[in-house]
Amino acid sequence: MPDSIISHVSVGVRDIAGARRFYDAVLGALGYAVVMEAGPHGVAYGTMFPEFWIGLPENGGAASAGNGVHISFLAPDRAAVDAFHAAALAGGGSCAGAPGERPDYVEGYYAAFVRDPDGNKIEAMLIG
């Protein structure tokens, strides 16, 4: 049995180059880097399963964010969560929940939520 139930997650973006600048900075703050490129159509970050992909929608339609959907990335420490949030805002993202403890989730849960320039909601978190 694999270590993860997830193979990959992908979000649609309007502009690969712009999204890559955003995610290089935001995910770089958490220690993640590009692990695969699919030409001009997409880029994967992570550790080769599970992966996080950004890409142009395969059906050729407009990219749109899912209502009620968000993707959470593990952070090594609180400073990385704070750096993730700062990088997102500096890169054109918007705040969807400032860095801080979320005791209503579980004790020790520290997280920040942002929306990327395409409206996709992402989170950086750790427990401890």
FIKOLZA-1660 file (N, C-alpha, C; in steps of 0.1 Angstrom, whole numbers, plus 5000, padded with zeros to 4 digits):
% residues 128
   i   px   py   pz ch aa at
   1 5008 4988 5000  A  M  N
   1 5000 5000 5000  A  M CA
   1 5009 5012 5000  A  M  C
   2 5006 5022 4992  A  P  N
   2 5014 5035 4991  A  P CA
   2 5013 5043 5005  A  P  C
   3 5022 5052 5007  A  D  N
   3 5022 5060 5019  A  D CA
   3 5011 5071 5018  A  D  C
   4 5006 5074 5006  A  S  N
   4 4996 5085 5005  A  S CA
   4 4984 5080 4997  A  S  C
   5 4972 5084 5000  A  I  N
   5 4961 5081 4993  A  I CA
   5 4960 5090 4980  A  I  C
   6 4967 5100 4979  A  I  N
   6 4967 5110 4968  A  I CA
   6 4979 5108 4959  A  I  C
   7 4976 5108 4946  A  S  N
   7 4986 5107 4935  A  S CA
   7 4990 5122 4932  A  S  C
   8 4980 5130 4929  A  H  N
   8 4983 5144 4926  A  H CA
   8 4970 5152 4927  A  H  C
   9 4971 5165 4928  A  V  N
   9 4960 5174 4928  A  V CA
   9 4964 5185 4918  A  V  C
  10 4955 5190 4910  A  S  N
  10 4958 5201 4901  A  S CA
  10 4948 5212 4901  A  S  C
  11 4952 5224 4899  A  V  N
  11 4943 5235 4898  A  V CA
  11 4946 5242 4885  A  V  C
  12 4935 5247 4879  A  G  N
  12 4936 5255 4867  A  G CA
  12 4940 5269 4869  A  G  C
  13 4948 5274 4860  A  V  N
  13 4953 5287 4860  A  V CA
  13 4952 5294 4846  A  V  C
  14 4952 5307 4845  A  R  N
  14 4950 5314 4832  A  R CA
  14 4963 5315 4825  A  R  C
  15 4974 5317 4833  A  D  N
  15 4987 5320 4828  A  D CA
  15 4998 5312 4835  A  D  C
  16 5004 5303 4828  A  I  N
  16 5014 5294 4835  A  I CA
  16 5026 5302 4840  A  I  C
  17 5031 5311 4832  A  A  N
  17 5043 5318 4836  A  A CA
  17 5040 5326 4849  A  A  C
  18 5029 5333 4849  A  G  N
  18 5025 5341 4861  A  G CA
  18 5022 5332 4873  A  G  C
  19 5015 5321 4871  A  A  N
  19 5012 5312 4882  A  A CA
  19 5025 5306 4887  A  A  C
  20 5034 5303 4878  A  R  N
  20 5046 5297 4883  A  R CA
  20 5054 5306 4891  A  R  C
  21 5055 5319 4888  A  R  N
  21 5062 5329 4896  A  R CA
  21 5056 5329 4910  A  R  C
  22 5042 5329 4911  A  F  N
  22 5035 5329 4923  A  F CA
  22 5038 5316 4931  A  F  C
  23 5036 5305 4926  A  Y  N
  23 5038 5292 4933  A  Y CA
  23 5053 5289 4936  A  Y  C
  24 5062 5293 4927  A  D  N
  24 5077 5292 4930  A  D CA
  24 5080 5299 4944  A  D  C
  25 5074 5311 4945  A  A  N
  25 5077 5319 4958  A  A CA
  25 5069 5313 4970  A  A  C
  26 5056 5310 4968  A  V  N
  26 5048 5306 4979  A  V CA
  26 5052 5292 4983  A  V  C
  27 5053 5282 4974  A  L  N
  27 5057 5269 4978  A  L CA
  27 5072 5268 4982  A  L  C
  28 5080 5277 4976  A  G  N
  28 5094 5277 4980  A  G CA
  28 5096 5281 4994  A  G  C
  29 5087 5290 4999  A  A  N
  29 5087 5293 5014  A  A CA
  29 5085 5281 5023  A  A  C
  30 5079 5271 5017  A  L  N
  30 5076 5259 5025  A  L CA
  30 5087 5248 5022  A  L  C
  31 5096 5251 5013  A  G  N
  31 5107 5241 5010  A  G CA
  31 5103 5232 4998  A  G  C
  32 5093 5235 4991  A  Y  N
  32 5089 5227 4979  A  Y CA
  32 5094 5233 4966  A  Y  C
  33 5097 5225 4957  A  A  N
  33 5102 5229 4944  A  A CA
  33 5096 5222 4932  A  A  C
  34 5098 5226 4920  A  V  N
  34 5093 5220 4908  A  V CA
  34 5099 5206 4907  A  V  C
  35 5091 5196 4905  A  V  N
  35 5096 5182 4902  A  V CA
  35 5093 5177 4888  A  V  C
  36 5085 5184 4881  A  M  N
  36 5082 5180 4867  A  M CA
  36 5075 5191 4859  A  M  C
  37 5079 5192 4847  A  E  N
  37 5073 5202 4838  A  E CA
  37 5067 5195 4826  A  E  C
  38 5055 5199 4822  A  A  N
  38 5048 5194 4810  A  A CA
  38 5047 5204 4799  A  A  C
  39 5059 5208 4794  A  G  N
  39 5060 5219 4784  A  G CA
  39 5053 5231 4789  A  G  C
  40 5046 5238 4779  A  P  N
  40 5040 5251 4783  A  P CA
  40 5026 5249 4790  A  P  C
  41 5022 5236 4793  A  H  N
  41 5009 5234 4798  A  H CA
  41 5007 5232 4813  A  H  C
  42 5018 5229 4820  A  G  N
  42 5017 5226 4834  A  G CA
  42 5030 5224 4841  A  G  C
  43 5030 5225 4854  A  V  N
  43 5042 5223 4863  A  V CA
  43 5037 5216 4875  A  V  C
  44 5046 5207 4880  A  A  N
  44 5043 5199 4892  A  A CA
  44 5053 5203 4903  A  A  C
  45 5048 5204 4915  A  Y  N
  45 5056 5207 4927  A  Y CA
  45 5054 5195 4937  A  Y  C
  46 5064 5193 4945  A  G  N
  46 5062 5182 4955  A  G CA
  46 5074 5173 4956  A  G  C
  47 5070 5160 4957  A  T  N
  47 5080 5149 4960  A  T CA
  47 5077 5137 4951  A  T  C
  48 5071 5139 4939  A  M  N
  48 5068 5128 4930  A  M CA
  48 5058 5118 4937  A  M  C
  49 5046 5122 4939  A  F  N
  49 5035 5114 4945  A  F CA
  49 5036 5115 4960  A  F  C
  50 5028 5124 4966  A  P  N
  50 5018 5132 4959  A  P CA
  50 5024 5145 4952  A  P  C
  51 5018 5150 4942  A  E  N
  51 5023 5162 4935  A  E CA
  51 5011 5172 4935  A  E  C
  52 5015 5184 4934  A  F  N
  52 5006 5195 4932  A  F CA
  52 5009 5201 4918  A  F  C
  53 4999 5201 4910  A  W  N
  53 5000 5206 4896  A  W CA
  53 4993 5219 4894  A  W  C
  54 4999 5229 4887  A  I  N
  54 4992 5240 4881  A  I CA
  54 4992 5238 4866  A  I  C
  55 4981 5242 4860  A  G  N
  55 4981 5240 4845  A  G CA
  55 4969 5247 4839  A  G  C
  56 4970 5248 4826  A  L  N
  56 4959 5253 4818  A  L CA
  56 4948 5242 4818  A  L  C
  57 4935 5246 4818  A  P  N
  57 4925 5236 4818  A  P CA
  57 4926 5228 4805  A  P  C
  58 4925 5214 4807  A  E  N
  58 4927 5205 4795  A  E CA
  58 4915 5207 4785  A  E  C
  59 4904 5212 4789  A  N  N
  59 4893 5213 4779  A  N CA
  59 4893 5226 4772  A  N  C
  60 4904 5234 4774  A  G  N
  60 4905 5247 4767  A  G CA
  60 4896 5258 4773  A  G  C
  61 4888 5255 4783  A  G  N
  61 4880 5265 4789  A  G CA
  61 4887 5274 4798  A  G  C
  62 4880 5284 4804  A  A  N
  62 4886 5293 4813  A  A CA
  62 4888 5286 4827  A  A  C
  63 4899 5290 4833  A  A  N
  63 4902 5284 4846  A  A CA
  63 4893 5291 4857  A  A  C
  64 4887 5283 4866  A  S  N
  64 4879 5288 4876  A  S CA
  64 4882 5280 4889  A  S  C
  65 4880 5287 4901  A  A  N
  65 4883 5281 4914  A  A CA
  65 4870 5274 4918  A  A  C
  66 4872 5263 4925  A  G  N
  66 4860 5255 4930  A  G CA
  66 4855 5260 4944  A  G  C
  67 4842 5262 4945  A  N  N
  67 4836 5267 4957  A  N CA
  67 4837 5256 4967  A  N  C
  68 4843 5259 4979  A  G  N
  68 4844 5249 4989  A  G CA
  68 4856 5240 4988  A  G  C
  69 4864 5243 4978  A  V  N
  69 4877 5235 4976  A  V CA
  69 4889 5243 4981  A  V  C
  70 4898 5236 4989  A  H  N
  70 4911 5242 4991  A  H CA
  70 4921 5231 4993  A  H  C
  71 4933 5235 4991  A  I  N
  71 4944 5225 4991  A  I CA
  71 4954 5230 5002  A  I  C
  72 4957 5221 5011  A  S  N
  72 4966 5224 5023  A  S CA
  72 4980 5218 5021  A  S  C
  73 4990 5226 5023  A  F  N
  73 5004 5221 5022  A  F CA
  73 5010 5221 5037  A  F  C
  74 5017 5210 5039  A  L  N
  74 5024 5209 5052  A  L CA
  74 5036 5218 5053  A  L  C
  75 5037 5225 5064  A  A  N
  75 5048 5234 5067  A  A CA
  75 5057 5228 5077  A  A  C
  76 5070 5231 5076  A  P  N
  76 5079 5226 5087  A  P CA
  76 5078 5233 5100  A  P  C
  77 5074 5246 5100  A  D  N
  77 5073 5253 5112  A  D CA
  77 5065 5266 5110  A  D  C
  78 5062 5273 5121  A  R  N
  78 5053 5285 5120  A  R CA
  78 5060 5296 5111  A  R  C
  79 5073 5297 5112  A  A  N
  79 5079 5307 5104  A  A CA
  79 5077 5305 5089  A  A  C
  80 5076 5292 5085  A  A  N
  80 5073 5289 5071  A  A CA
  80 5059 5292 5067  A  A  C
  81 5050 5290 5076  A  V  N
  81 5036 5294 5074  A  V CA
  81 5035 5309 5072  A  V  C
  82 5042 5317 5080  A  D  N
  82 5042 5331 5079  A  D CA
  82 5048 5335 5066  A  D  C
  83 5059 5329 5062  A  A  N
  83 5066 5332 5050  A  A CA
  83 5057 5329 5037  A  A  C
  84 5050 5318 5038  A  F  N
  84 5041 5314 5028  A  F CA
  84 5030 5325 5026  A  F  C
  85 5024 5330 5037  A  H  N
  85 5014 5340 5036  A  H CA
  85 5020 5353 5030  A  H  C
  86 5031 5357 5035  A  A  N
  86 5038 5369 5030  A  A CA
  86 5041 5368 5015  A  A  C
  87 5047 5357 5011  A  A  N
  87 5050 5355 4997  A  A CA
  87 5038 5355 4988  A  A  C
  88 5027 5350 4993  A  A  N
  88 5014 5350 4985  A  A CA
  88 5009 5364 4983  A  A  C
  89 5009 5372 4994  A  L  N
  89 5004 5386 4993  A  L CA
  89 5013 5394 4984  A  L  C
  90 5027 5392 4985  A  A  N
  90 5036 5399 4977  A  A CA
  90 5035 5395 4962  A  A  C
  91 5030 5383 4960  A  G  N
  91 5029 5377 4946  A  G CA
  91 5016 5380 4939  A  G  C
  92 5007 5387 4945  A  G  N
  92 4994 5390 4939  A  G CA
  92 4983 5382 4944  A  G  C
  93 4985 5374 4955  A  G  N
  93 4974 5366 4961  A  G CA
  93 4967 5375 4971  A  G  C
  94 4956 5369 4976  A  S  N
  94 4948 5377 4986  A  S CA
  94 4947 5368 4999  A  S  C
  95 4946 5375 5010  A  C  N
  95 4944 5368 5023  A  C CA
  95 4931 5362 5024  A  C  C
  96 4930 5349 5028  A  A  N
  96 4917 5343 5031  A  A CA
  96 4917 5337 5046  A  A  C
  97 4927 5342 5054  A  G  N
  97 4929 5338 5068  A  G CA
  97 4943 5340 5072  A  G  C
  98 4945 5350 5080  A  A  N
  98 4959 5354 5084  A  A CA
  98 4965 5342 5092  A  A  C
  99 4979 5342 5092  A  P  N
  99 4986 5332 5100  A  P CA
  99 4981 5333 5115  A  P  C
 100 4979 5321 5120  A  G  N
 100 4975 5320 5134  A  G CA
 100 4971 5307 5138  A  G  C
 101 4969 5305 5152  A  E  N
 101 4963 5293 5157  A  E CA
 101 4949 5291 5154  A  E  C
 102 4945 5279 5152  A  R  N
 102 4931 5276 5149  A  R CA
 102 4926 5265 5159  A  R  C
 103 4924 5270 5172  A  P  N
 103 4921 5260 5182  A  P CA
 103 4907 5253 5180  A  P  C
 104 4899 5259 5172  A  D  N
 104 4886 5253 5169  A  D CA
 104 4888 5241 5159  A  D  C
 105 4899 5240 5153  A  Y  N
 105 4902 5228 5144  A  Y CA
 105 4907 5217 5153  A  Y  C
 106 4919 5219 5159  A  V  N
 106 4925 5210 5168  A  V CA
 106 4936 5217 5175  A  V  C
 107 4939 5213 5188  A  E  N
 107 4950 5220 5195  A  E CA
 107 4963 5220 5188  A  E  C
 108 4969 5232 5187  A  G  N
 108 4982 5233 5181  A  G CA
 108 4982 5235 5166  A  G  C
 109 4970 5236 5160  A  Y  N
 109 4969 5238 5146  A  Y CA
 109 4972 5253 5142  A  Y  C
 110 4982 5255 5134  A  Y  N
 110 4987 5268 5130  A  Y CA
 110 4986 5269 5115  A  Y  C
 111 4980 5279 5110  A  A  N
 111 4978 5279 5095  A  A CA
 111 4976 5293 5090  A  A  C
 112 4977 5294 5077  A  A  N
 112 4974 5306 5069  A  A CA
 112 4967 5302 5057  A  A  C
 113 4957 5309 5052  A  F  N
 113 4949 5307 5040  A  F CA
 113 4951 5318 5031  A  F  C
 114 4953 5315 5018  A  V  N
 114 4953 5326 5008  A  V CA
 114 4946 5321 4995  A  V  C
 115 4943 5331 4986  A  R  N
 115 4938 5327 4973  A  R CA
 115 4949 5332 4963  A  R  C
 116 4952 5323 4954  A  D  N
 116 4962 5326 4943  A  D CA
 116 4956 5336 4934  A  D  C
 117 4963 5342 4924  A  P  N
 117 4958 5352 4915  A  P CA
 117 4946 5347 4907  A  P  C
 118 4944 5334 4906  A  D  N
 118 4933 5328 4898  A  D CA
 118 4921 5324 4907  A  D  C
 119 4922 5327 4920  A  G  N
 119 4911 5325 4930  A  G CA
 119 4912 5311 4937  A  G  C
 120 4922 5303 4934  A  N  N
 120 4923 5290 4941  A  N CA
 120 4927 5292 4955  A  N  C
 121 4920 5286 4965  A  K  N
 121 4923 5287 4979  A  K CA
 121 4933 5277 4983  A  K  C
 122 4944 5281 4989  A  I  N
 122 4954 5272 4994  A  I CA
 122 4958 5276 5009  A  I  C
 123 4963 5266 5015  A  E  N
 123 4966 5268 5030  A  E CA
 123 4980 5262 5032  A  E  C
 124 4987 5268 5042  A  A  N
 124 4999 5262 5048  A  A CA
 124 4996 5259 5062  A  A  C
 125 5000 5247 5067  A  M  N
 125 4996 5244 5081  A  M CA
 125 5006 5235 5088  A  M  C
 126 5006 5234 5101  A  L  N
 126 5013 5224 5109  A  L CA
 126 5005 5223 5122  A  L  C
 127 5007 5211 5128  A  I  N
 127 5002 5209 5141  A  I CA
 127 5014 5207 5151  A  I  C
 128 5014 5216 5161  A  G  N
 128 5025 5215 5170  A  G CA
 128 5031 5228 5174  A  G  C
% end
